[in-house]
């Protein structure tokens, strides 16, 4: 990609279950503020931010879409990430089912409906609640590595890892040497005894996690 100072557009979509903190992550990144009473997103919402990437002498206008995670909006959500350049998959580290759903549903839907050159990110949100952790960092990093995604532990409340997450996915988008992972590549990285993306492995968690949407 040629280096210039012109502004280019980059559509970023956040996917994940309801309540994992997608809205709070975006709000923290755009406004620098945190709202613990942030309402659940209905359908989708949009905002943007202009970011300078010195390495490529380029400005990126990040068009960020916050999508709803509720069951009734899933069909609508597909519309928003069909032409996305970047997708950030978000789960709540205190709710194991949100990580399982990330692997079994959200990632598979993304692959079925997005373009082949999409840049991927995985955010383990609410890392400030590490004492209630149900998903180990090593497990999440392994999944991110298998799908060729950038991984960050994030906290909208403590403003941890969020700026780095958005900057890194934008940087990867601009990288002329970026080569997306293919499904065949992922198959080769499976554990000998466990298929990471197998839908049958998803288990319902009976434990109640802390009520926190961010």
N, C-alpha and C positions, 0 to 999 in steps of 0.2 A: 504494500500500500504506500502510495506516495505521501510524503510529508508536506503539509501545508497548514496554514493557520485558519482555514475556513472551519465553520461549525458544521458538524455532521450530526444527524439524528440517530439515536439508538434506543429502540423500544425494549424496555425491561418489564417483565411480568413476574410478580410474586405469587407462588402457588403453595397451598398447604391447607390443612384442616382449619376449621373455624376456631378462633381463640388462641392460635399459636403466636400471635403478635405481629402479623404482617403490617397492619395499619400503624402500629406503634413504631415499628422499625422505620417505615417511610416517613412518618411524622418527625421522628428524631433526626433523620438524615436531612430532610428538607428545611425544617424550622429550628432544629436544635433543641426542641422542647419535648417533654414527656407528659402524656395525659393518661393517668391510670384508670380514668373512667371513659376511655375511648370506646365509642360504640362499634358494634359488629358491622362490618361492611355488607351492604345489600347490593348484590350484582357486581359492580366494580366502580372504582374511582380512579382519578388520574391527577398526576402532578408532574412537574419537570424541574430539572436543575442543570445549569450549564457548568461543565467541568473542564478545566484545562489539563491536557496531558502533555507535559513538557517533552517527554521522550520522543513523541511523534509530532511535536509542534502542531497539535490539533486540539480544537475544542469539540467536546461531545455534549450535545443536548440530550440528556437522559430523560426519556419519556417513560415515566414509571407508573405502571398499572397495578393497583391493589385489587385482587379478586376475592370474591366471597368463597368461603370454604364449606358452606352449608350444602346439604344434599340437594335441596331444591334449586340451587343455582349452578350445579355442575355442568349442565348442558350449555348454559349461557357462557360459563367460564371458558369453554373451548374456543369460542369466537375470539376472545381477547389474546390468546397466545399463539394463534395460527401464524401470524407474521412477526412474532417477537424475535429480536436478535439475541436477547439474553433472558434466561429464566432463572430465578432464585427459588429453590425449593426450601420451605421453612418448616421446621418442626419444633416442638416444645420439649426440652430435655427432661422435664418432669412428667411427661405423659408418653409412655412407651407406644401407645396406639397411634400417636401422631407420626412417629417415625416409621412404624410398620405401614401405615397408610401412604406415607411418602414413597416408599419403595414399591408397594403393591398396586397403588392406584395412580397417584399423581405423576410419578415418573413414567409409567406405562402410557398414560393418557397424553403426556407431553410428547413422547416419541411418536405416537400415532398421529398427532395433529400439528406438530411443529416442523419447521424446515430442518434439513440435515446439518446445517452449519451453525446451529444455535450454541451459544456459550452458556455453560451451566454453573450455578453456584448452589451450595447447600449451607443453610444457616441453622445452627443449633441454638435456638433462642431461649431467653430467660436463664442464661448461665449464671446470673446472680443468685439463683435458687439452687445452687449446686448441691446443697445438703439434701434436697429432695430429688436428686438426679435418678432417672430411670433408664436413660440411654447413655452408655459410656462414650466418651469422646473418641476412643480408639475405634469403636464400632461404626460411629458416624463417619470418621475419617476414611475408614476402609471402604464404605459405600461410596463416598465422594470420589475416591481414587478410582474405583471400578467404573464409574460413569464419566470419568474425566472432568470432574467438577472442582471448582475452588471451594474450600471448606473454611468456615469461620464460626467460632462460638460468639454469639451476640447477646447483648442485653440492651433493650431500649431504655430501661430504667436507669442503668448505670452508664449508658452511652459507650458500651464496649463492642469493639469489632465492626461497627456499622459503617463508618466512613471507609474503613479498609476494605470491607466487602464490596461496596459499590465501586470504589476506585479500581479494585483488582479485576472485577468482571469487565469493566470498561476497558481496562488496559489489555486484557486478553482479547476482547473484541477487535481492538485496533492492531493487534499483533499479526503481521503478515505471515508468520510461520505457524499460526494456529491451525491445528488439525483436529476436528471434533472426533470423539470416540464413536465408533460404530457398534451396533448390537453384537456383531461377531466378535469384536474385541472384548466386550463385556463378558460374553460366554466363556472366553478363554481365561478370564480372571476369577471365575467362580471357585469357591472352596470345594475340595474334593468330596466332602460329605454334605455340603449345604449349598443350595441354590439361593443366592441372596435375594433375587427378585421373584422367588416363587410365591404366588398369591396364597397358596395353601398353608404357608408358614405363619400367616398373620394370626395372632392370638389376641383375644379380647382381654383387656386389663380390668380387673375388678377394683384395683386400688383407686381411691379418690385423691387426686392431686390438689394442690392449693389452687384457689380461684385467682387466676391472674391472666389477663388478656394480653399482656405485654412482656 
